[in-house]
Amino acid sequence: MSEELPIRVAIYDLDRTVLRKPTFTLFLLWAAWREAPWRMLLLPALAALMIGYALRLYGRDRFKPAAIRLMLGASIAPARADKLAVDFAAWRVPRDVPPGAQASIARDRAERYRLLMATAAPEFYAGAIAEALGFDAIVATRHRRADDGSWLPLLDGENCYGPEKARRVTEWLDANAASGAVHIRAYSDHPSDAPTFALANESWLIGRSRKLVRLAAQQGWRTLDFEIGPG
């Protein structure tokens, strides 16, 4: 009897990994300018929120909802959220996916890996980016829904970052890949994803700086420069 092959899963971070630029603030500015240009007058308030976060006066769980409420309003109707998400993905994906990320995603797909995007970005627009890139699934920061289905700025659970991202990935694996052995590749630009790397058979730290290369060597991770491509 032949040995059953392991289920293959490739886990990709979004910001500065699959896309070059961080998406959260960019999405808020793009959506505000597109829908309600008068909200650009609120940029000083957004800057103040960002400074407070940088000074660690509060964490992501408070910063993100406040920033969304400021730039997008108290709720986002489902049709509005869907259109914003699809249009944002259509704008960013052709422009901002580095060649190495494209090649790595294509390679993993060809090798029959299930593609899982794992990101702290809000699920309602990150999901559209994942779909545009042909990912099979996504775990991302969830936001509460109103009775009419509208998205609310308030988080539904914790921000999908660090240990929480690894917990959510584990939850997804238990639900979708628990029937046998699993081989996991994980890709991220940031050491905060060390808990997710700990789940993987192959951990790839994305970047070119000497600091990242040293860190990867210390942790036993591999390195890739997505501006060049897979080694």
N, C-alpha and C positions, 0 to 999 in steps of 0.2 A: 504494500500500500504506500503510495507516494506521500511525502510529507506536505502538509498544507502550507501554502505560502502565506507570509504575514500580510496583514492589511497595511497599506502604505498611506501615510498622511504627511502632507507638507504644510507647515504652519508659517504664515507670513504676517509680520507686522505691517502696518500701513504707512504711517508718517515717517519719512526719510528712509524708507525701505522699499516698498512697492512704488510709492510716489516720492519724488525728491523733496517737496515742500510739505511742512506741516499743514494740515487741512482745517483745523478748528477755527482759528481766527480768520483765515482766508475765506472760509465758507461764510462766516458771519458778515464780513465786509462785502463779499460778492452778493450775498442775498439781500442785504440792506440796500446797497446801491441799485440793485436790479428792481426791487419792489417798492422801496420807500426811501428815496435819496435824502429826505430830510433827516433820517436817522444818522447820517454821517455827521451831523452836528453833535451827536452824542459820543464822538470819538474820544474827547477828553475824559469822559466818564469811563469808557472802556479802557483807556490807558491807565486810569487810576486803579481800576480793578486788577489789571495786569501787574502793576507795580506792587499792589498789596499782596498778590499771589507770589510774586518774585521774592518779596520780603518775608514770606512765610507767615503772614498775618492770618491766613486761612488756606485751606487746601483745595484740591481740584473739585471736591464734592460741593463746595460752596461757590468756587469761581465759575465753573461751567454753567450752572443754572442761572446765575446772575448775568453772565455775559449773553446767554441766549435770550433771556427776557429783555435785556436792554436793546439788543440789535434786531430781534425778530418779533418781539411781543410776548404776551402772556400765554398764547397758545398758537399752534400751527395746524390748521385744518388738514385732514388726510390728503385731499387732492392737491392742496398747496404744497404740503411736505413732499409728496411723490414727485411733483413737477420740479420743485427746487432740486431734489436729490438727483433725478435723472439728468437735468440740464447741467448741474454742477459736475457730475461724472463725465458727461459728454464734453465739457470744457477742459477738465483736468487730465483725463486719461490719455488722450492723444499727445498732450504736451509734456507730461511730467513723469512718465514711467521711464526710468533709465534703461539703456539697452541690456545691461546685465540682468535686471529684474525680468524683462521680457524673455530673455533667453532661459533664465532659471525656471520661470513659470512654465514655459513651453517644454523644457526638459522634464520637469516633474510630471506634467500632464502626459507626456509621451511614455513615461515609465510607470504610468497608471497609479500615481499618487492622487489621493483625494486632496483637493486644495482647500485649506481652511484659513480664512483671514481672521486674525485675532488682534484687536485694536481697542484703544481707549477712546477713539472717536465715536461720536453719537451714531447709533445703529441706523437711524433713518436716512442719513446720507451715505454712510460707509457701506451700507448694504447695496446701494446703487453702484458704487465703485467696484465692489466685489463682483456684482453681476456683470458689469461691463467688461471685466477682465476674465470672466468665465470661471470664477471660483465656485466650489460646490457648497460652501457654507461660510457663515461668519459668526463670530462672537464679538460683541462690541458693547459699549456703554448704553444701557437702556434708559429710556425716559418714560415717565408715567403717561398714561392715556386718559383723556376725559371720557365721559359716558358716550359722547358722540364720535369717539375715535381720534380726536385731535391730540397731537403731541403737546405735552406740557414741558416747561423747562426743568421741572423737578426730576431728579434721578430716580429710577426704579431699581433699587439695590445700590451697590457700590460702583464707583468708577472702575472700569475694566482695565486695571493697570497693576503691574507688579504681581504680587501674590494673588490678587483677585483675578487677574487675567489667567494665571495658571490654574486657579480653581475652576474657572469657567471652561477652559480648554479640557480639563480633566472630566468635567461634567459632560461635555460634548463627546469626548472619547468613550465614556461609559455608555452613552446612549447610542453611539453610532459605530463603534469599533471594539465592542467588548466581547465579540464572539470568538476571538482567536488572538494570535500574536500580532503585535503592531510594530511597524518600523516607522519612526518619526524623524522628519527633518524639520528644523526650526530656523527661521531667518529673522533677524532684528538688528537695528542699528544701535540699540541702547542696552547697557548692562542691567537696567531695571527689569529686563525680560529674563534675567537669570533663573527665576522660578520656572518659567516655561522651558528654557533650555534644559533644565534638570529632568524634564519629561522626555527629552529627545535622544535618539541614538546619534544624530548628527546635528550639531549646533553651529550655525554660521553667523558670525558677527559682521555686519555690513559696514564698510567704511575703509578709509585709507590712512588715517592718522597713526602716528607711532604709538600714541597712547592706547588706541584701540588694539593695535597689534600686540602690544605688551600685555594688555589685559586678557586678550584671547589666549595667549601663550600660558599665562598664569592659571587660567580657568580650564584649559584643555579644550577650548573652542577653536573652530576653524574661522578663517577670515575670507571675505569676498569684497571686491570693489565693484559695485553694480554699475559704475560708470564704464567699466571695462567688460565685465561679463564673467561667467563661471570659469573656474580654473580647469 
